[in-house]
Amino acid sequence: PQPLPLPSIVLGGGTIGGSGKTPTALALAQFFQARGQKVHFLSRGYGGKRRSLTRVTEAHTAREVGDEPLLLAERAPTWVAADRLAAAQQAAKAGAQILILDDGFHNPHLQTTISILVYDAQQGFGNGALLPAGPLRAPIAETLARATLVVSLGGPFPLPSPVPVLQARLVLKLPPILKAQRAIAFAGLGFPEKFFRTLQDAGVSLVQTFSFPDHHFYKEKELCFLKNEACRHHACLITTRKDFVRLSEKERVGILSADISLIWQYPEKLDAYFDTL
């Protein structure tokens, strides 16, 4: 494993997609920034075409750098590269003090300071089987052995943990218009059902839902179909912020987005845990 030049945090999920790594990464960056520390994100840029070292700007599209880096770049400087060590070195030159990696938890070539397993209580560990028979990336015991911290979202962590566990919950920020209208929801996520359930729990009147593959780039005919369905049902069309950034300005017309933020259950525990960084 190659050590990175700065204190670094890598996030990972025990299952494929939908664990909540991106909102967790954003919440951690906000925490460090509130303490006056300069955070930079490093990402592989999954779904984007760029492989060379790139600092993400507003001019980039999801097709170039991936959807998650666009979201991360709204909070802190974000670097996309296949070579994470080169990206870390460039971030250090640009003034970074702490690095947050939104992927790479299972990468044996990276040596990070803290490895965080993000667990979603709604999704759980599925049937407990490995891909392709189940949703697990690796055996649960092996995944826990890699972790130095667990962040459990939406409920307690169900297993005895050899490392500290921080609990948090995700809060949905909805456009006010949804309080008075019905909605059709669509999402291209690893676990889109969680988004639909969260909308319903927030009191949104859903008349239809449509699921697409994770990181899906929508075709014109798909968007036309969705917008026609919204018109037919006299409903709003809503998707996730992650899906929204994959759409062009023209495609976004008539589509609302719901943002998600993370709230720590015991925020004082973050100070105690991260004081060494």
Helices and strands as residue ranges (DSSP letters): E 2-3, E 8-13, H 21-34, E 39-43, E 54-55, H 62-65, H 67-73, E 78-80, H 84-93, E 98-101, E 110-111, E 114-120, H 140-146, E 149-153, E 165-173, G 176-179, E 182-188, H 192-201, E 205-212, H 220-232, E 236-240, H 241-244, E 255-264, H 268-274
